[in-house]
Structures are given as C-alpha cells and as structure tokens.
Amino acid sequence: MITHARWTAGFRHRICRGLASGSARVGALRSTTEQQAGSAAPIGCHSVSVFLFTLRIGFPNTFFPSPPHPCSVLDLPPRLLKPFPGRVNPLPAGGAQGHSPEPLERSAGRRPRCCSAPSCFSGEGLRSSPSSRGRRTLGRRRTVQPRLAMDLEMLSREFSLYLEHQVRVGFLGSGVGLSLVLGFSVAYACYYLSSIAKKPQLVTGGESLSRFLQDHCPVVTETYYPTIWCWESRGQTLLRPFITSKPQVQYRNELIKTTDGGQISLDWFDNNESTCYLDASTRPTVLLLPGLTGTSKESYILHMVQFSEELGYRCVVFNNRGVSGENLLTPRTYCCANTEDLETVIHHVHSLYPSAPFLAAGVSMGGMLLLNYLGKIGTKTPLMAAATFSVGWNTFACSESLEKPLNWLLFNYYLTTCLQSSVNKHRHMFVKQVDMDLVMKAKSVREFDKRFTSVMFGYRSIDDYYTDASPYRRLKSVGIPVLCLNSVDDVFSPHHAIPIETAKQNPNVALVLTSYGGHIGFLEGIWPRQSTYMDRVFKQFVQAIVEHGHEL
C-alpha cells in the first residue's frame, strides 16, 4: 500500500514539474513579447500559462515531454520560493536557474529522489530508510487527515501565488476567462458550421426547372446560415415578428364585391415611381396572400412589398374577409379549402392589367389556399408562376403537431384566440348558423375548426374539411411553375408530411427544404432585422420569372 507521505510527495513533485514546464514555455513567449512591445506579457500569455499548467498536472506525459529536471527550467517569482513551515531554507543567491542539481537516483523498486533545492520541496518522503518508514506507519492513521489538510493548504497557496504572478487583471479579464470564452466559441463555431449551416435540399420533378433555378435563382443552392444565436425552430418562429423591421408602405385600399353579396379588401402598392417599368399597364404585378389571421401589415408582407418596389413591380395584398377592419356583409369568412374568393381576386386584378406579367406568393395558410387553387384550376390561370412559404401540406399532421403540449402552449392557444377575436367582432352575423358561445370556448385550432369553420362551409365533419384543405392532394395537378420553401423543423408542418415523392412527379413543382428556419422564420445574420432568407428567395424567384420566364 502506498503511504500517505509518498503519495503526497509524488503529488507535490507533479505540480512542481507542471509549474516549471509551463512557466518556462510562457517565459519564452513573454520575453519575446516584451522585447517587441516593451510591456508586460499579454493576456494571451497568461492564458497559455494556465492552460499549460493544467495540462501538466492532469496529463504529465501526454501533451508535453518532461524536462530533464524541474529545477533546470524553473522560473518562479521570488515570493513562490519563500519557505513554508517544515521546509528547508530557500535557495542560495542565484535562484533556481543558477542551481546545479544533482543527478536523479534511480534504483529498482524506488521512486526517483529530487535534488535538495527547496523549489522541489526537497522530495521528503520520496526516499527514506525502512526504519523511518516503519515508524511513520505506526502513526499514519492518526495524522493522515491533518497532514492532508496542511499539504492541500500549502499547495493552494503555491498555486495562488503562481496565478497572482502570472495573472494580475482578475478572472473575467484574465487569460483564464479568455481561454474559456475562446474555447467555448471555437467549439460552438465548429458545431454550427458542421451541423446547423447547410445547403437546402432542392427537389424538382423536371430537369428544366431545376436548371432554371440554379441559373437564375442561385439562393436556393447556397448555404443557409441561420442566426447563430437563434436557429431552433420555435425560437425563430417566435422571434421573427418582434425582431424584423416593418418597412413603411403606403397602400391604396380597394373593396371589391363578390357574387354572394360580400366584399373583399385589397391593399394596392402601385409603385408609380418605378423607373424600370414606366408604363403601368405592363408593370409586373405580384399578388400576396398572408397567413391565417394576417393582413397587409404583417412584417413578412411588408418586406415582400419592399423587395418588389426595388425591382419596380406592383403589389396587391389579398386580405381575407373580415380580418382587415372592413365590415362583414354576409355570414361568411374564409378557409384554405374554399378558393372562390381567390378566384374572384385573380380575375379582377388580371382584368385591370391584362398585359402585365402576373405572379402570386402565399405564406402559411395563404400558400395553402394558393396551392389548392392551382391544383383545382390547372393551367387555366392567368398567373405565370407562384411561390409559397411555410405551407402546411397535410392539415391532419399540422393539427397533431400543434397539439403537442409545448407547441400548444406557444402557438396553438394563441392562434385560437386570434381566430375567436376575428369572428367575435362580427358575432351578430353568425348567431343563426353556429353556436358562438361554444366557439368562444374552443381551446385549440382543431376545436375552432370543428365548431365554426367546418360548419360555416358545409362540411359534414372536421375530418372532411381537413381532407379537402390539405394541398398535397392536388400537387400533381399544378400546371404552372411553383417554388415551395419549407423548413424541415417547422412545427406547423412536420417534415414527414412534406410530399417529396409527389413533387418529383410534377415537372412544374420545386421544393426547397432547409434544415432550420421554423415557421415563417428563416432568420439569418447576427442581427436579422432587415431581411430573411425567405425574402431573398422571394426576390430572386419573382425576378427570374419576370426576366427569364420564357426559358421554362
């Protein structure tokens, strides 16, 4: 059994060698720096010193070869060489560097004996006679704890003096804190670049559309770098409405009548100051469809309008019935399965500018409505092309994902209250059709749809409504080029519900799938306030269709 004295002396010897080796290496760095800069050692040297010291203690023979003898490279401050209780006298004049140690003695079964230099702590206990070892063994059990406490106290003091000599600016501003910060930063950067920042997956059903996007919309093949401090799905979804800016846009509102006696609110951005398209009759027009309870004032809609303005295009925002402040003239709202209002809007806009290139872009539920319309009408549409963002492909899967406890708490309940608020403003219009008291007690979007939406549009059950509302069923029938951007971590549209195989069967459909981005998030950059990856995809795609659409 190893005696306490031998164990303690060996531990002392290990620390001594660590101090010596680390100090010698840092001393070389420090002397070079002082010669060049004429100042004290930089923080980096302190960082290296503490790092080397740690490695020497924990891994004495792994990272650095041991010196011939600790005293030969020892370069400690004079205070560190003060004698401690029970130690021998300090070194003679000349210090440790001038001391000539005697050779280490090695013999079978014995540990090496250090020299007599006090900086090596004299090596007491490393070599002793059998009789002295026997005498110490008799009182070992009684003295182990006090001696261990004393030794640890002395070691702590020695280490503190070393750090005080090497590091004088405190932990947070010292090399120790800098080492931790730099180490964590490097590790996080490696993880981010290897696991977070990735190129999106491009899925197309035809070679021509794939080649067209690679040539004229290169953003879909570039690496997407999510915001480094907020790349998780829920974080991106929750943060986007608060962190992204809202550009100032002046709309011109128009109310158009529907065949059932209702009215639809359209917000126009005419862009009459466009220098690229001076003739309003040929100025490209982009129809924008907001999300479930969104209007023309949503930040993602305003950014799309801003980018369209830069390109010289005209925009018109389709506000669903009853959500933008207009009066509800008939007991009917909206849903993503019924495309009658959208057909009315598209026909109206095209009749005003029949010679202008006409495109559409839908976000979230607006994209679901747009895809259902394109799937129903096929090629008989005045639209040249369309783009969708964060679409819920399978309504059943969307509802199931949103009903998970955390998602319900963060998203589902809030959306339910927004829907209830939008219909409660027109409560008097629905009292004959639905039980509004029961509707206002709904705790989820599914319950709201079951008690209100499915009843409003004449579906026999919520399952019938959700089946008819799912865009994946009509994706094969889309007859114009469509770009669909989705994030596979979107809690509103789970990745297993994205119709990848169906998209491969239609040459007009292209799916762009990012690993991160959330629902209408796609934040990028250190401070993602001005634009998002979604905005860049929108801008490049509509520009490619307007300027190079004839290649398709």
N, C-alpha and C positions, 0 to 999 in steps of 0.2 A: 504493500500500500504506500502511495506517495505521501510523505509527510507534509504537513501544512507549510513548514518553513521552506521546503524545496519547491512546493507549488507556488508560494508567494514570490520567492526569489526568481523563479522562472518567469512569472508574470511581469515582475519588475524589469527583468532583462529584456523581455519582449517590447515593453513600452519604450525602454531606453533606445533600443535599436530603431524603433519606429520614429522616435523623436530625432534621432541622429540622422537617419537616412532622409526623412522628409525635410529637415532643416537644411541639410547640405544641398539638396536639389533646389529648394527655394532660395537659399543663399546665393547660388549661382545666378538664378533669374533676377534676384533683387540687385545684385551688384551690377549686372548688365544694364538694368533699367536705370539705376541711379547714375551710372556713367553717362547715359544718353540724355536723361531728363533732368538730372541733378536734384532729385526729390526722393521722398520715401517710396517704399515699394508700393505698387498699385494694388488695388483691391484684388485684381486677378491673382497676384502672387499669394496673398493671404488665402484665397480660395484654394489654390493649388496646394499650399502648405497643409491646410486642414484636411484636404482630400487625401494627400499622400500619407499623412499621419494615420488617418482612418484605415487606409488600405494596409499600411504596415502592421497595425495591430491585429486587424481581422484576418488578413491574408499575408502572413510574413514571407512566404516563399512562392507566392503565385504571381504577383504583379511585378515585383522588383527583386533583382538579385541582392542578397545581403552583402554589406561591405566586409572587408577583412576583419574589422573590429569596430565596435561602435565609437570608441574614443578617437579613432583616426579621422572621423568626419564630423565629430560633434561640434556644433556651433551654436551653443545655447547662450542666453543672456546671463550676465553675472548673477542676477538675482536667483536664477534657477540653480546655481551652484552653491547657494547657501546651505550650510549643514542643517540637518534635521536632527531631532532627538535620537540618540542611539547611533548616529553616523560618525564616520571618521572625519578628520579635518579636511577642509577644501584643498583644491589643487595648489601647488606652488605657483609662483609667478610664471606667467606664460600661458596659463589657461590650458584648456583641453587640447587645443591644436598643437601646442608645443610639447605635449606629453608623449613619451615613447612607451607604449605599452609593452608588457612582457608577452611572450607568445602564449597562446591558449594551450592549456594542458588537456590532453585527451587520453583517456585510458578506458579499458573495457569496463562497461557497466557503470561509468561515471559520466556526469554531465560536465561540459567544459566550464572551467573557472575563469571568471573575468579578471581583469587586472585590478590593481589596488586603487585605481582612480576613483574618487568618490562620485564622479558623474556616472559611473556604472553601478553605483550603490554598493560597491565593494564585493558584491556577489556572496554576501554572507548567507550561509545555508546551502549554497550550491556544492560546497566541498567541506566536509567535516569528517572527523575521525569517528569510528564506530562507537567508541565510548561516549563521545559527546552526543551523538545521535540517540544513543540509548537513554541518556539522562534526560534529553529533551522529550523523548517519547513518553516518559512517565507522567509528565505534567501537561501533555498535549491537550487532553480533553478539557482541562480547566482553563487553558489560555487561548484556545482557538478563536473564540468569538472576540475577546478584547483585542487580540493581535490583528485579526482580520479587519476589525473596525479601524484600528490605528493605521494599518497599511493602506486601506482604501482612502482614509482621510489624507494621508501623505500623497498618494497617487493623484487624488483630486486636486490637491494644492499644486503639485508639479504641473499637471495639465493646465490648470487655470493660469499659472504663471507663463506657460508657453503661449497660450492663446492671448494673454494680455500683451505679451511682447510682439506677437505676430499681428494681432488684430486689435486696433485701437478705436474703431468707429462704431461699435455696437453690432448686434446680430443682424438686424434688418439691413443695415448699410454695409455690412462686412462681407468678406469673401464667403463666409458660411451661408448667409442668406442668399447671396448671389449665386452660389453653387446650386442651392436647392431650386431657386427660380429658374436658372438656366437649364438644369437637368429636367425639371418638370416640363419646361417649354419645349425642349427638344423631343422629349418622349411624346408629348401631345401632338406636336407637329408631324412626327413620323406616323402616328396613328391616324391623324386627319388625312394626310396625303395618301396613305395606303388603303384606308377603309372608308373614308367619307367622300372625298373628292373623286368623282368618277365620270366617265363619259356616259351620256344617256344611251339607252337601247333604242335603236331605230327599227321598227317593224313595218314593213310595207308589203303590199300584195303584188306590186309590179316594179320592174326594174326602172322604168322611165320616171316614175315619181320619186324613187329613191335617188336616182342620179340628179334629178332636178333639185331636190332639197340639198344635196351635198354641194352642188354648184352655186346655188343662189340663196340658200338659207343655211350657211355653214354653222350657225349656232347650235343646230340640233346634233352636230357631230363633235362639238367641242366639250371639253371637260367642264362640268358644272361644279363650281366651288361654293357650297352653301356657306352662310355666315358662320365663321369659325367658332363663335361662342353661342350659336343658336342654330343647330342643324336638325334637332329632333323634330318629329312630325308635329306634335302638339304645340311645342314651343313656337315653331314657325307659323302655325295656323293662328295661334292666339296673339302673337306679337305683330303680325303684319298690319292689322287695322290701326294700331297705335303708333308704329314707328315710321311707316311710309308717309310721305308728304301727300298733300291734296292740292294739286295744281289748280289755279284759278281758271275756271272755264265759264264763259257766258253762253247760256243756252237760249234758244228760241223755242218756246213751247207751242205744241200744236195738239189739238184734240180732234180725233177722227171718230166718226160714227161706225158702229158695227151693225150687222144685219138683224141682231136681236134687240136693237134699241139702246145698247150700251155705248160706252165711249172708251177710247184708249188714248193715253197720254204719250206723246212723242217729244223728246228733247233734241233739238237740232243744234249742231255746231256747223255752220255753213262754211266757215273758213274763206270768207270773201277776200281776204288779204293774201291768198295763196299766189305765189309768184311762179309756181310750176304749172299750175292749171288755171289760167286766167278765165277761160270760158266755163261758167258754172254748169252748162249742160253736159260737158264731157269730164267734169271733175269726178274722180273716183269717189264712190260712196261706200262707207262701211257701216253696217247695221250691228249694233252692240246689244247683247242680251244679258242683263245682270243675273245674280243668283236668286235664291229662294225668296228672300224678303228685301232684296237690293233694289236700288234705284240708280238714277244717273249721277248721284252724288257719291257713290262708292269710290274709294281711292283707286281700285284697280280699273274702274271705268274711266276715271279722270286721267289716269296715266295712258290708257289706250287712246283717248282723245288727244292728249298732248303729243304722242308719237305720230298720230295721224296728221296733226297740224304741221309737224315738221316735214312730213312727206308731201304736204299740200293737198291732203284728202279731206273730204267732208264726212262727218259722222252724224248718225241719228241713233238715239237710245230708245229702246222699246221698254217702257215701264208697264209692268203687269197691272191689271185692273185693281184700282182701289189702294195702291201702295204709295203713290207719289203725291197724295193730297187732293186729287180730283174726286168729285162726287161719284158715287156708285149709282148708276141709273137703273140697273137691273139686278135681281138677286143672283149674281154670278160673279165668281172671282177668277181663278186661274189654276191650272195644274200642268205638269210637264207631259201628260199624255194627250191633252187636247190641244191641237195645233191650229184651230180655226182663227184665233186672234193673230197669230204669227203670219198665217197666210194672208190675212187682211192687210197687215202692215207691209209685208213684202210687195204685195200687189200695188199698194198705194205709193210706196217710195219709188218703185220701178216706173210707175206711170208718170211721176213727176220728172224723172231724169232717165228716159229710156236709152239714151246714147252713152251714158256714163257707166264705166266698169262698176259692178255691184258685188260686194262681198259681205260676209257676216261672220261674227265672232260671238260665241256664247260661253259664259262662265258658270260652272257648277250646274244648277238647275236650268239656267239659260242654255247651256250646252246640251243638256238632255233634251230640252224642248226642240232645239235646232236639229239634233240628230234624228229625233222622231219625225220631224217634218221632212227632212231629206230622205229618210227611209220610206216614207209614205209616197212622196211625190216623184222620187227617182230623178230622171234627167229633165223633167218638165218644170224647171225652176229658172228664174232669171238670174240666180246667183252664179257667179263664175267659180267661186270656191268658198270654203268655210274653214274656221278654226274653232276648236273647243278646248277648254281648260278645266281640269279637275272635275271631269264628268263622273257621276255615279252610274256605272254601267248596269249594275244589277240592283234594283231597288230593295229586294229582299236582303241581299248581302249588306247593303248600306245601312238598312234599318237594324240588322242584327249587330253590326259593328258599333253603331252609335248607342246601342242599349247596354253595352258593357259598362260596369259601374263608373269607371273613371271617365269614359267618353260621355256618358250620360250627364255626369256632374259638370263637365267642362263645356259641352256643346249641345247635347240633346235638349236639356231642360231650357236652356236659353233660347234655342230656335223655336221651341214650343211656345214660349211666352211671346216671342215676336209674332208668330202666326196668330195667336189668340188676340194680340193687340191690334193686328191689321184688320181682323174681321169684327172685332168688338166695336170699332168705330162706326161700322155700318150694321150694327146689331138689328136694327128695326127692319132691315131688308131680308133677313133670313129666318125670322121667327116662325114663318109658316112652313118652312122646309126642314129645318133641323132644330134639335133641342140645344139652344145656345147655352143653357146652364150646364148641360153635360159636356159641351165642347170646352167651356172655360175651366172645367175640372181635369182636362187632359194633362198628363204628366210626361208625355213623350210625343214625338212626331208621328209615330205609328198610331197612337190613340187619337191624335187630332185628325189624321187622315181617315181613320175608321169612322169617326163620329161626324166629320164635316166634309172633307174633300170627296171621298167616295160617294157620299150621299148627294152632294151638290151636282156631280156629273153623272149620276145614274148608274153607278156600278153596283152589282149585287153584293159584293163583299170587298174587303180590303185586299184580299189576295188577287181578285180580278183586276183591281186598279193597279196594284204593284206590278202585275204581269204585263199589263198594257203600257205602263210607264217606263219599263226597262229598255234602254236604247240598244242593247246588244242584240236584241231580237231582229232589228231592222238594219243592222250594219251592212249586211250583204247587198241591200238594195240601194245603197247610196250611189248616186250617179255622177257626182262632181268631186274634184279633189278636196279632201278633208284632212287637216292636220289635227291630231288629238294629243294634247300634252297632259300626262298624268304622272303623279309620283307614286311609287310602289309602297310608300309608307303612309299614304293618305288614309286616315281613319274613316273618312266619309266614303271612300271607295277602295275596299281591300284589294290587294294585288291579285288574289286568286279569282276575283270577279272580272278582271280586265280581259276582254275577249281577244287574246293574242292570235289564236288559231283562226278565228273568224276574220280578223283583219288581214291575215295572209291570203285569204280567198278573194279579196276585193282589191283590184289594182288602183282604185281611187282613194284608198284609205292608208294613212300613215300614222302609226302610234309612236310617240316619243315618250319614253319611260325613264324618269330619273330615279335614282336610288333614294334621294331625300328631297324634301320640298313641302311636305304637308299638303293641306287643302288650301289652294289659292295662296300659298306662301311663296315658295321659290325665292327666298331672300338670299342675297349674295353680297359679298364685300364685308368690310369691317363694320361699317355703319350703313345698313341698306335702306337709306331714306328716299333716294331719288327714283330708283327703278329696280326691277326684279328680273330674274331670268325669264319669267313668263312674259314680261313686257318686251324683252328683246326678241323672243320667239315670235310674238305677235307682229312686231315691226318688220322683221326680216321676211316673214311669210307673206304678209299682205303686199309688201313692196315687190317681192319676187313674182307674185301672181299678176300684179298690175303691169310690171315691166317685162316679164318673160313668160307670161301665161300661155303665149302661143306655142311654146315648146312642148307643152303637155298634150 
